[in-house]
Amino acid sequence: MKKTYFLALLLALSYMSAFAANYDVSVYTDGAATVANTLRWAITQANGADGNTISFSGTPTDITVVATALPAINKNMTINTGSTMITIAALAATNIITVNAGKTVTLNYLTLKNATAAALNTSGTTTVNNCVFTGNNSTNGGGTRVYGGSLSCNYCTFSGNTGATAAE
């Protein structure tokens, strides 16, 4: 009986991982979620299933989030720039990345700056590696805001962030 449940679980997990996809960002201007290969589009697509990855190709440059925050992340995923640091800057009164409750997200080699509602808001389990949070200003947090989730920062830099409840 235990072997049957174990095999069923193993098959289910392999089925789910078999359909994980990579969404490539090669357009470095902010656009509607319908504009292919923008970061906004890639997050929208990756929100379709758990386990997806967003990567960057071509000649990566900075991305300015024009008017609104990027779509909230509501699936488990990784955003990976490789080893090239890419800056995502907020232009309007907004945060940059939101991770919803119960989701596990990894961010690699990103600079998040100029947000006015905390650059990274997470109520999920979020790991950031080799990231920079700079020039963010919010009444709740500055660079990051964790509410009901967890945040692990590895080799990250926090500078020039201000907030009423936490400065960095």
Secondary structure, 3 states (H helix, E strand, C coil): CHHHHHHHHHHHHHHHHHCCCEEEECCCCCCCCCCCCCHHHHHHHHCCCCCEEEEECCCCCCEEECCCCCCCECCCEEEECCCCCEEEEECCCCCCEEECCCCEEEEECEEEECCCCCCEEECCEEEEECCEEECCEECCCCCEEECCCEEEEECCEEECCEECCCCC
